[in-house]
Amino acid sequence: MEIWLEHEAYYDWIAFVPLRDSDTGALTKYFGKVAGEDEYKYWGIECRQRSSPSYIDEAQKALIRAVDEFCDPEVVCEELRSWVNRLECGAVDPSELVITNRVSKKREDYTRSVAALERAADLGLARAPGQSISYVLADDAKRSRERVLLASEELDEYDTGFYRELLVRAAASVLSLLGRREKRVDQFLSSHEEISRKSFL
């Protein structure tokens, strides 16, 4: 099988992110530093995905800068911890956590997005295929339209656990370059949280 390659840029370094169930880097998911520039290229990872909240986007880019500067998984995990701490302290503006998905199927085919579609319909904001719906996950444990808040509503809450998972997933894409996968990233955060709890006992 032939694979045609096209020149895009010269890089100081480049990392191909493995698929979640594989150790092989995917050619469609990578990030790297442009040679001789203070600029990074991203392709296929969370910060390039249209549905990613801006908070996840900025966190992932900060983690990539930390990889470039320190090339140390512990330092990068500490950077991640600062983003998680802000989230868990309620210090993130919910408008930074808005998820935008394009409506391409019937309501019955959605999970979280169906709650947003139902909420939009209640407010007279029906969406047709090809249009987008923007929302914040308010409480992912609920299985109704109360699960979400539309971006056009007053945003005053968010589901910390859900967005923490998104942060960990975005961090794992970056840390795969340094041999850390999602499970190990989550273990790092959990072990720190356990130490923090014990220090208050």
C-alpha positions as CSV (number, residue, x, y, z in Angstrom):
1,M,0.0,0.0,0.0
2,E,1.4,3.4,-0.9
3,I,1.0,6.5,1.3
4,W,1.4,9.8,-0.4
5,L,2.9,12.5,1.8
6,E,2.8,16.2,1.2
7,H,5.3,18.8,2.6
8,E,3.6,21.0,5.2
9,A,6.4,22.5,7.3
10,Y,9.7,21.8,9.0
11,Y,9.5,21.0,12.6
12,D,11.9,21.1,15.5
13,W,9.9,18.1,16.8
14,I,6.6,16.4,16.1
15,A,4.5,13.9,18.1
16,F,1.9,11.6,16.6
17,V,-0.8,10.8,19.1
18,P,-1.8,7.1,19.5
19,L,-5.4,6.1,19.2
20,R,-7.0,5.4,22.6
21,D,-6.8,1.6,22.1
22,S,-3.4,1.4,20.4
23,D,0.2,2.3,20.9
24,T,0.7,3.2,17.3
25,G,0.6,6.9,16.4
26,A,-2.2,8.0,14.2
27,L,-1.1,10.0,11.1
28,T,-4.2,12.2,11.5
29,K,-3.5,13.3,15.1
30,Y,-0.3,15.2,15.8
31,F,1.2,18.3,17.2
32,G,4.7,19.8,16.8
33,K,6.8,22.9,17.0
34,V,7.5,24.7,13.7
35,A,11.3,24.9,13.1
36,G,12.8,28.2,14.1
37,E,9.5,29.7,15.2
38,D,7.7,30.2,18.4
39,E,4.7,28.5,16.9
40,Y,3.0,25.1,17.1
41,K,0.9,23.1,14.7
42,Y,-2.0,21.0,15.8
43,W,-4.0,18.4,13.8
44,G,-6.8,16.1,14.9
45,I,-6.3,16.6,18.7
46,E,-8.8,18.2,21.1
47,C,-7.7,21.8,20.6
48,R,-8.5,21.4,16.8
49,Q,-11.9,19.8,17.3
50,R,-14.8,22.1,16.8
51,S,-16.8,20.7,19.7
52,S,-14.0,21.3,22.3
53,P,-14.7,24.0,24.9
54,S,-12.3,26.9,24.9
55,Y,-11.0,26.0,28.4
56,I,-9.9,22.5,27.1
57,D,-8.4,24.1,24.0
58,E,-6.3,26.5,26.1
59,A,-5.3,23.9,28.6
60,Q,-4.1,21.5,25.9
61,K,-2.0,24.3,24.3
62,A,-0.5,25.2,27.6
63,L,0.5,21.5,28.2
64,I,2.1,21.4,24.8
65,R,4.2,24.5,25.6
66,A,5.2,22.8,28.9
67,V,6.3,19.6,27.0
68,D,8.3,21.8,24.7
69,E,9.9,23.8,27.5
70,F,10.6,21.0,30.0
71,C,10.1,17.6,28.3
72,D,9.3,16.2,31.8
73,P,6.0,14.4,32.5
74,E,5.9,15.4,36.1
75,V,6.1,19.1,35.2
76,V,3.5,18.7,32.6
77,C,1.2,16.9,35.0
78,E,1.7,19.7,37.5
79,E,0.6,22.2,34.8
80,L,-2.5,20.0,34.2
81,R,-3.2,20.0,38.0
82,S,-3.4,23.8,38.0
83,W,-6.1,23.6,35.3
84,V,-8.0,20.9,37.1
85,N,-7.8,22.8,40.4
86,R,-9.3,25.9,38.8
87,L,-12.1,23.8,37.5
88,E,-12.8,22.0,40.8
89,C,-12.7,25.3,42.8
90,G,-15.5,26.7,40.6
91,A,-13.1,29.4,39.2
92,V,-13.8,28.7,35.6
93,D,-16.4,30.9,33.8
94,P,-19.0,28.4,32.4
95,S,-18.9,30.3,29.1
96,E,-15.4,28.8,28.7
97,L,-16.9,25.3,28.9
98,V,-19.4,25.6,26.1
99,I,-19.6,22.6,23.8
100,T,-20.8,23.1,20.2
101,N,-22.1,20.2,18.2
102,R,-23.5,20.2,14.7
103,V,-27.0,18.7,14.4
104,S,-26.8,15.9,11.9
105,K,-29.2,13.2,13.2
106,K,-32.6,13.0,14.6
107,R,-33.1,13.8,18.3
108,E,-33.5,10.1,19.2
109,D,-29.9,9.4,18.0
110,Y,-28.2,11.7,20.5
111,T,-27.1,11.3,24.1
112,R,-26.0,14.6,25.7
113,S,-26.9,16.6,22.6
114,V,-30.5,15.4,22.7
115,A,-30.9,17.1,26.1
116,A,-29.7,20.3,24.5
117,L,-32.0,19.9,21.5
118,E,-35.0,19.3,23.7
119,R,-34.1,22.3,25.8
120,A,-33.7,24.4,22.7
121,A,-37.1,23.2,21.5
122,D,-38.7,24.2,24.8
123,L,-37.3,27.7,24.3
124,G,-38.6,27.8,20.7
125,L,-35.1,27.4,19.2
126,A,-35.6,24.4,17.0
127,R,-32.5,23.1,15.2
128,A,-32.4,21.4,11.8
129,P,-29.7,19.1,10.4
130,G,-26.6,21.1,9.6
131,Q,-27.2,23.7,12.3
132,S,-25.2,23.8,15.6
133,I,-26.3,23.5,19.2
134,S,-24.1,25.0,22.0
135,Y,-24.4,24.1,25.6
136,V,-22.7,23.5,28.9
137,L,-23.0,20.2,30.8
138,A,-24.6,21.2,34.1
139,D,-25.2,17.8,35.6
140,D,-24.3,14.8,33.5
141,A,-26.0,12.4,36.0
142,K,-29.4,13.7,34.9
143,R,-31.0,12.1,31.9
144,S,-33.3,15.0,30.9
145,R,-33.1,18.4,29.4
146,E,-31.9,19.6,32.9
147,R,-28.6,17.9,32.1
148,V,-27.5,20.9,30.1
149,L,-27.7,24.7,29.9
150,L,-27.8,26.3,26.5
151,A,-25.1,28.8,25.8
152,S,-27.8,31.5,25.3
153,E,-29.1,30.9,28.9
154,E,-27.6,32.2,32.1
155,L,-24.6,30.0,32.7
156,D,-24.1,29.6,36.5
157,E,-23.0,25.9,36.9
158,Y,-21.1,23.1,35.3
159,D,-20.4,19.4,35.9
160,T,-16.9,19.3,37.3
161,G,-16.4,15.6,36.9
162,F,-17.4,15.7,33.2
163,Y,-15.0,18.5,32.4
164,R,-12.2,17.0,34.4
165,E,-12.5,13.9,32.2
166,L,-12.2,16.1,29.1
167,L,-9.1,17.7,30.6
168,V,-7.5,14.3,31.4
169,R,-8.2,13.1,27.9
170,A,-6.7,16.2,26.3
171,A,-3.7,15.9,28.6
172,A,-3.2,12.2,27.7
173,S,-3.0,13.2,24.0
174,V,-0.1,15.5,24.9
175,L,1.6,13.2,27.5
176,S,1.6,10.2,25.2
177,L,4.7,11.8,23.8
178,L,6.4,11.2,27.2
179,G,5.0,7.7,27.7
180,R,1.9,8.7,29.8
181,R,-1.5,7.4,28.8
182,E,-4.9,8.4,30.1
183,K,-4.9,6.0,33.0
184,R,-1.6,7.1,34.4
185,V,-2.5,10.8,34.1
186,D,-5.7,10.1,36.0
187,Q,-3.7,8.2,38.7
188,F,-1.3,11.2,39.1
189,L,-4.3,13.5,39.7
190,S,-6.0,11.1,42.0
191,S,-2.9,10.4,44.1
192,H,-2.4,14.2,44.6
193,E,-6.0,14.7,45.6
194,E,-5.7,11.9,48.2
195,I,-2.6,13.5,49.6
196,S,-4.4,16.9,49.7
197,R,-7.3,15.3,51.6
198,K,-5.1,13.7,54.2
199,S,-3.3,17.0,54.9
200,F,-6.6,18.4,56.2
201,L,-7.4,15.5,58.5
